[in-house]
Amino acid sequence: MEFARSLSTIFNPFICATALFVIVARAFSSSTFHFWELSIAGLFFFTIAPMLCVFYLYLSGRIGDFDMSDRLERSRAFIALVIVYASAALFLMVVRAPTVLVAITWGYVGATVAIMIVTRWWKISTHAFGVTGPFAVMFLLFGLQPLPYVAIVPLVCWARCYLRAHSVAQVLAGVALAVVSTLAVFRLFHLV
């Protein structure tokens, strides 16, 4: 049980998004200063701001727990996340960030909207989405280099099922949405 909880905490969607953003920023930055500028923006928009939103919703009683176990409470958090991610995408466009970072950020906007809509009827796994999406991006950008780390995806999916946070179908839907949305956004931005 503790191992499953640890996996869910360590590989939560916010931290995975930030890790992806930093990895891609390192690969596509034009200078060290540019890398740090983008990394700090990624840390703010993908971890700090989303976590502050979730903490606020929890402390104000709008959500019952940090995992947002109640499906109906999740839309409040998703609205805040869409605003944060859209702000991030606009900021990155203004500072002329590499196209791939802008694409990834708009991908998070679109996927969050999709998850918010699906969540009205069904509880899709954001953890499965959050850990699979970065690997899908890294495979498209770097080929097989991230392959040794892909074992994290089934481990996180197992943890979410083991903790009874999601069914197998909900976890597989999160994985599928991550792959499909990544391919769609990369195609839209002419990156594949």
C-alpha positions in Angstrom: 0.0 0.0 0.0 2.8 2.4 0.9 4.7 1.6 -2.3 1.5 2.4 -4.4 0.9 5.7 -2.5 4.6 6.7 -3.0 4.4 6.0 -6.7 1.2 8.1 -6.9 2.8 11.0 -5.0 6.1 11.0 -6.7 4.7 10.7 -10.2 1.8 13.0 -9.9 0.7 14.9 -13.0 2.1 18.2 -11.9 5.6 16.9 -11.2 5.6 14.8 -14.4 4.6 17.9 -16.5 7.3 20.0 -14.9 10.0 17.3 -15.5 8.9 17.0 -19.1 9.0 20.8 -19.5 12.5 21.0 -18.0 13.9 18.2 -20.2 12.5 19.7 -23.4 13.6 23.2 -22.4 17.1 21.9 -21.9 17.1 20.2 -25.4 15.7 23.3 -27.2 16.9 26.3 -25.4 19.2 28.7 -27.2 21.3 29.6 -24.2 21.8 28.8 -20.5 19.9 31.9 -19.5 17.0 30.9 -21.9 17.0 27.4 -20.3 16.7 28.8 -16.8 14.0 31.3 -17.9 11.9 28.5 -19.4 12.6 26.1 -16.5 11.4 28.6 -14.0 8.3 29.3 -16.1 7.7 25.5 -16.3 8.1 25.1 -12.6 5.7 27.9 -11.9 3.0 27.0 -14.5 3.1 23.2 -14.2 3.7 22.7 -10.5 3.5 25.7 -8.2 0.4 27.4 -9.7 -1.6 24.1 -10.1 -0.7 23.0 -6.6 -1.7 26.3 -5.2 -5.0 26.0 -6.9 -5.6 22.5 -5.5 -4.5 23.6 -2.0 -6.9 26.6 -2.2 -9.8 24.4 -3.3 -9.0 21.9 -0.5 -8.6 24.5 2.2 -11.8 26.3 1.1 -13.8 23.0 1.2 -14.5 23.0 -2.5 -12.7 19.6 -2.8 -12.6 16.8 -0.2 -9.1 15.5 -0.8 -6.0 16.2 -2.8 -6.7 13.3 -5.2 -10.1 14.8 -5.9 -11.7 11.4 -5.3 -15.2 12.8 -5.8 -15.7 12.9 -9.6 -18.1 15.9 -9.3 -15.6 18.0 -7.4 -12.9 17.6 -10.1 -14.4 20.2 -12.5 -13.5 23.0 -10.1 -9.9 22.1 -10.3 -9.9 21.5 -14.0 -11.3 25.0 -14.7 -8.4 26.5 -12.7 -5.9 24.2 -14.5 -7.2 25.3 -17.9 -6.7 28.9 -17.0 -3.2 28.3 -15.6 -2.2 26.2 -18.7 -3.7 28.7 -21.2 -1.8 31.5 -19.4 1.4 29.5 -19.7 0.8 28.9 -23.4 0.2 32.6 -24.0 3.3 33.6 -21.9 5.4 31.1 -23.9 4.2 32.6 -27.1 5.0 36.1 -25.9 8.6 35.2 -24.9 9.0 33.3 -28.1 9.7 30.0 -26.5 10.6 27.0 -28.8 7.6 25.8 -30.7 7.7 22.4 -29.1 7.2 23.9 -25.6 4.3 26.0 -26.9 2.8 22.9 -28.5 3.2 20.8 -25.3 1.5 23.6 -23.3 -1.4 23.9 -25.6 -1.6 20.1 -25.5 -2.1 20.3 -21.7 -4.8 22.9 -22.2 -6.7 20.7 -24.7 -6.3 17.5 -22.7 -7.4 19.2 -19.5 -10.6 20.4 -21.3 -11.1 16.8 -22.6 -10.6 15.3 -19.2 -12.9 17.9 -17.6 -15.7 17.0 -20.1 -15.2 13.2 -19.7 -15.2 13.6 -15.9 -18.8 14.9 -15.9 -19.8 11.2 -16.6 -16.7 9.1 -15.8 -13.5 9.5 -13.7 -10.6 9.2 -16.2 -7.2 8.7 -14.6 -5.2 12.0 -14.6 -2.2 10.1 -13.1 -2.1 7.7 -16.0 -2.5 10.6 -18.4 0.1 12.7 -16.5 2.8 10.0 -16.6 2.1 8.7 -20.1 1.9 12.1 -21.9 5.5 13.0 -21.1 6.8 9.7 -22.3 4.8 10.0 -25.5 6.4 13.5 -26.1 9.9 12.2 -25.3 9.5 9.3 -27.7 8.5 11.6 -30.5 11.4 14.0 -29.8 14.2 11.7 -28.7 13.4 8.3 -30.1 14.2 5.3 -27.9 16.4 7.2 -25.4 13.6 7.4 -22.7 12.8 3.6 -23.1 14.4 2.4 -19.9 12.2 4.7 -17.9 8.9 3.8 -19.5 8.4 1.1 -16.9 7.2 3.9 -14.7 4.0 4.1 -16.7 2.6 0.6 -15.9 3.8 1.0 -12.3 1.8 4.2 -11.8 -1.2 2.6 -13.6 -1.0 -0.4 -11.2 -0.7 1.9 -8.2 -3.8 3.8 -9.1 -5.8 0.6 -9.5 -4.3 -1.0 -6.4 -5.3 2.1 -4.4 -8.8 1.7 -5.8 -8.6 5.3 -7.1 -9.4 4.1 -10.6 -10.6 1.0 -12.5 -8.4 -0.6 -15.2 -10.6 1.0 -17.9 -10.1 4.5 -16.4 -6.4 4.0 -16.3 -6.2 2.8 -19.8 -8.4 5.7 -20.9 -5.8 8.1 -19.4 -3.0 6.3 -21.2 -4.9 6.4 -24.5 -5.8 10.1 -24.2 -2.2 10.9 -23.5 -0.9 9.2 -26.6 -3.7 10.4 -28.9 -3.6 14.0 -27.7 0.2 14.1 -28.0 0.1 12.8 -31.5 -2.7 15.3 -32.4 -1.0 18.3 -31.0 2.4 17.4 -32.5 0.7 17.0 -35.9 -1.2 20.3 -35.5 2.1 22.1 -34.8 3.8 20.2 -37.6 6.3 18.6 -35.3 5.7 15.1 -36.7 
